Amino acid sequence: MRVIGEKFTSIERNLPVSDAGRVCLEPECETQLSRYNDQEFCSLHAPMVVPRMRGKILDD
């Protein structure tokens, strides 16, 4: 019996990269964003997002 597959490594994967030198959009915040952070705000000023819990109905 012969098994054929593909090699899986994270090195071969291309990560999406943003422009260098981006700054948080919050007024008076001078935090430089990582090239790998595709958000427009730093972690301190990012809008809070609450994930939907499976099987639960949350109030808006």
C-alpha positions as a Markdown table, in Angstrom:
| # | Residue | x | y | z |
|---|---|---|---|---|
| 1 | Met | 0.0 | 0.0 | 0.0 |
| 2 | Arg | 1.4 | 3.4 | -1.0 |
| 3 | Val | 0.2 | 6.7 | 0.6 |
| 4 | Ile | 0.8 | 10.0 | -1.3 |
| 5 | Gly | 0.4 | 13.4 | 0.2 |
| 6 | Glu | 1.7 | 16.9 | 0.2 |
| 7 | Lys | 4.3 | 18.3 | 2.6 |
| 8 | Phe | 2.7 | 20.8 | 5.0 |
| 9 | Thr | 4.9 | 23.5 | 6.5 |
| 10 | Ser | 4.1 | 27.1 | 7.6 |
| 11 | Ile | 7.2 | 28.3 | 5.8 |
| 12 | Glu | 5.6 | 27.7 | 2.4 |
| 13 | Arg | 2.5 | 29.8 | 3.2 |
| 14 | Asn | 2.5 | 33.4 | 2.2 |
| 15 | Leu | 1.1 | 35.7 | 4.9 |
| 16 | Pro | -0.8 | 38.8 | 3.8 |
| 17 | Val | 1.3 | 41.9 | 4.6 |
| 18 | Ser | 0.2 | 45.5 | 4.8 |
| 19 | Asp | 2.2 | 48.6 | 4.1 |
| 20 | Ala | 5.0 | 49.5 | 6.5 |
| 21 | Gly | 4.7 | 52.7 | 8.6 |
| 22 | Arg | 0.9 | 52.6 | 9.2 |
| 23 | Val | -0.3 | 54.3 | 12.3 |
| 24 | Cys | -3.5 | 53.8 | 14.4 |
| 25 | Leu | -6.4 | 55.9 | 13.2 |
| 26 | Glu | -7.4 | 57.0 | 16.7 |
| 27 | Pro | -6.8 | 60.7 | 17.0 |
| 28 | Glu | -3.6 | 61.5 | 19.0 |
| 29 | Cys | -2.5 | 57.8 | 19.0 |
| 30 | Glu | 0.9 | 57.4 | 17.4 |
| 31 | Thr | 1.1 | 53.6 | 17.7 |
| 32 | Gln | 2.7 | 52.1 | 14.6 |
| 33 | Leu | 0.8 | 49.0 | 13.4 |
| 34 | Ser | 2.5 | 45.8 | 12.5 |
| 35 | Arg | 2.7 | 44.8 | 8.9 |
| 36 | Tyr | 0.8 | 41.6 | 9.8 |
| 37 | Asn | -2.1 | 43.5 | 11.5 |
| 38 | Asp | -4.7 | 44.2 | 8.8 |
| 39 | Gln | -6.8 | 46.3 | 11.1 |
| 40 | Glu | -6.9 | 50.1 | 11.1 |
| 41 | Phe | -6.6 | 50.5 | 14.9 |
| 42 | Cys | -4.1 | 49.3 | 17.5 |
| 43 | Ser | -5.2 | 46.7 | 20.0 |
| 44 | Leu | -5.9 | 49.4 | 22.6 |
| 45 | His | -8.3 | 51.3 | 20.3 |
| 46 | Ala | -9.8 | 48.5 | 18.2 |
| 47 | Pro | -13.6 | 48.3 | 18.5 |
| 48 | Met | -14.7 | 45.4 | 20.8 |
| 49 | Val | -16.2 | 42.5 | 19.0 |
| 50 | Val | -18.1 | 39.8 | 20.9 |
| 51 | Pro | -18.3 | 36.5 | 19.1 |
| 52 | Arg | -21.6 | 34.8 | 18.8 |
| 53 | Met | -21.8 | 31.9 | 21.2 |
| 54 | Arg | -23.1 | 28.8 | 19.4 |
| 55 | Gly | -26.6 | 28.0 | 20.4 |
| 56 | Lys | -27.1 | 31.2 | 22.5 |
| 57 | Ile | -29.1 | 34.3 | 21.6 |
| 58 | Leu | -27.4 | 37.4 | 22.7 |
| 59 | Asp | -29.1 | 40.8 | 23.3 |
| 60 | Asp | -28.0 | 43.5 | 20.8 |
